[in-house]
């Protein structure tokens, strides 16, 4: 008689596509650097850019990017309190009108099927942001969405820091 306990099958090892196709990944990094520079030129500070990066990464469930951009947001001067409630940004008074506008644009960019959300996000953004800022906020969201997919499909690990 055979053993009825199934043999566990380990999942196949993922390819780190950033390492497997380094020229493509380097191009994505160059896009990111260009977008970051355009954000600064348009008057979106690093804290705002990191809020977009974090919110998109929350929506996509990208642990690696959440780790990287939480640390970047803290270095840029954001507070642990604001980062802790970011997923419920609509329910707090902790975010400025401009930040609320870019967060709505980031969500609409990440879920492009929701046309009503896109329209509302654009209408709200036009009240507080310049066209350059709207464009750059969308580009930041597009770029982090791409990085999220690279990390999610590669299963990039989050390593424990020794700062506890």
C-alpha positions as CSV (number, residue, x, y, z in Angstrom):
1,X,0.0,0.0,0.0
2,X,1.3,3.4,-0.9
3,X,1.7,6.3,1.6
4,X,-1.4,8.5,1.3
5,X,0.5,11.6,2.4
6,X,1.2,13.7,-0.6
7,X,4.8,14.7,-1.2
8,X,5.1,18.5,-1.0
9,X,6.2,20.1,-4.2
10,X,8.3,23.2,-3.8
11,X,7.4,26.1,-6.0
12,X,9.7,26.7,-8.9
13,X,12.5,29.2,-8.3
14,X,11.6,32.5,-9.8
15,X,13.9,34.3,-12.3
16,X,15.0,37.7,-11.1
17,X,14.0,39.4,-14.4
18,X,16.0,42.5,-13.5
19,X,19.2,40.3,-13.4
20,X,18.2,38.1,-16.3
21,X,17.5,41.1,-18.6
22,X,19.8,43.9,-17.2
23,X,19.5,46.2,-20.2
24,X,15.8,46.3,-19.9
25,X,16.0,46.9,-16.2
26,X,18.6,49.6,-16.6
27,X,16.2,51.4,-19.1
28,X,13.5,51.2,-16.5
29,X,15.9,52.8,-13.9
30,X,16.7,55.5,-16.4
31,X,13.0,56.2,-16.9
32,X,12.6,56.4,-13.1
33,X,15.5,58.9,-12.8
34,X,14.0,61.0,-15.5
35,X,10.6,61.0,-13.9
36,X,12.1,61.9,-10.5
37,X,13.9,64.8,-12.0
38,X,10.8,66.0,-13.8
39,X,8.9,65.7,-10.5
40,X,11.4,68.0,-8.8
41,X,11.2,70.5,-11.8
42,X,7.4,70.5,-11.6
43,X,7.5,71.2,-7.8
44,X,6.6,67.7,-6.5
45,X,8.9,67.1,-3.6
46,X,10.4,63.7,-2.7
47,X,7.9,63.1,0.1
48,X,5.0,63.4,-2.4
49,X,6.8,61.1,-4.9
50,X,7.3,58.5,-2.2
51,X,3.6,58.7,-1.2
52,X,2.7,57.8,-4.7
53,X,5.3,54.9,-4.7
54,X,4.0,53.6,-1.5
55,X,0.3,53.8,-2.3
56,X,0.7,52.1,-5.7
57,X,2.9,49.4,-4.0
58,X,0.1,48.9,-1.4
59,X,-2.5,48.4,-4.1
60,X,-0.3,46.0,-6.0
61,X,0.8,44.1,-2.9
62,X,4.5,44.5,-3.6
63,X,6.3,43.8,-0.3
64,X,9.8,44.6,-1.7
65,X,8.8,48.0,-3.0
66,X,6.8,48.7,0.2
67,X,10.0,48.1,2.1
68,X,12.2,50.2,-0.1
69,X,9.9,53.1,-0.4
70,X,8.9,53.2,3.3
71,X,12.5,53.7,4.2
72,X,12.9,56.3,1.4
73,X,9.8,58.2,2.6
74,X,11.2,58.3,6.1
75,X,14.5,59.5,4.9
76,X,12.7,62.2,2.9
77,X,11.1,63.4,6.2
78,X,7.7,61.8,6.2
79,X,6.3,60.7,9.5
80,X,5.6,57.1,10.6
81,X,2.1,58.2,11.5
82,X,1.3,59.3,8.0
83,X,2.9,56.3,6.4
84,X,0.9,54.1,8.8
85,X,-2.4,55.4,7.7
86,X,-1.6,55.9,4.0
87,X,-3.9,53.1,2.9
88,X,-6.8,55.0,4.5
89,X,-5.7,58.5,3.3
90,X,-9.2,59.6,2.5
91,X,-10.3,59.1,6.1
92,X,-7.6,61.3,7.7
93,X,-6.8,65.0,7.7
94,X,-3.1,64.2,7.6
95,X,-2.6,64.8,3.9
96,X,-2.6,68.1,2.0
97,X,-4.9,68.8,-0.9
98,X,-2.0,68.3,-3.3
99,X,-1.1,65.0,-1.8
100,X,-4.7,63.9,-1.9
101,X,-4.8,64.8,-5.5
102,X,-1.7,62.8,-6.4
103,X,-2.8,59.8,-4.4
104,X,-6.2,59.7,-6.3
105,X,-4.3,60.0,-9.6
106,X,-2.0,57.2,-8.5
107,X,-4.9,54.9,-7.6
108,X,-6.7,55.7,-10.9
109,X,-3.5,55.0,-12.8
110,X,-3.0,51.7,-11.0
111,X,-6.7,50.6,-11.7
112,X,-7.3,52.1,-15.2
113,X,-10.5,50.2,-15.7
114,X,-12.4,52.5,-13.3
115,X,-13.2,55.4,-15.6
116,X,-15.3,57.2,-13.0
117,X,-12.3,57.3,-10.6
118,X,-10.1,58.6,-13.4
119,X,-12.5,61.4,-14.2
120,X,-12.9,62.3,-10.5
121,X,-9.1,62.2,-9.9
122,X,-8.4,64.5,-12.9
123,X,-11.1,66.9,-11.8
124,X,-9.8,67.1,-8.3
125,X,-6.2,67.3,-9.5
126,X,-6.9,70.3,-11.8
127,X,-8.1,72.2,-8.7
128,X,-4.7,72.1,-6.9
129,X,-2.0,70.9,-9.4
130,X,-0.5,72.2,-12.5
131,X,-0.6,70.2,-15.7
132,X,3.1,69.4,-15.3
133,X,2.4,68.1,-11.8
134,X,-0.5,66.0,-13.0
135,X,1.6,64.5,-15.8
136,X,4.5,63.8,-13.5
137,X,2.3,62.2,-10.8
138,X,0.9,59.9,-13.4
139,X,4.4,59.1,-14.6
140,X,5.5,58.3,-11.1
141,X,2.6,55.9,-10.8
142,X,3.3,54.3,-14.1
143,X,6.9,53.8,-13.2
144,X,6.3,52.3,-9.8
145,X,3.7,50.0,-11.3
146,X,6.4,48.7,-13.6
147,X,8.9,48.2,-10.7
148,X,6.1,46.4,-8.7
149,X,5.6,44.0,-11.5
150,X,9.3,43.3,-11.8
151,X,9.6,42.6,-8.1
152,X,6.4,40.6,-7.8
153,X,7.1,38.4,-10.7
154,X,10.7,37.9,-9.5
155,X,9.7,37.3,-5.9
156,X,12.3,39.8,-4.7
157,X,12.8,39.0,-1.0
158,X,12.4,41.5,1.8
159,X,15.3,41.1,4.2
160,X,15.2,41.7,7.9
161,X,17.0,44.9,8.9
162,X,19.0,44.9,12.2
163,X,17.6,48.2,13.4
164,X,15.0,46.9,15.8
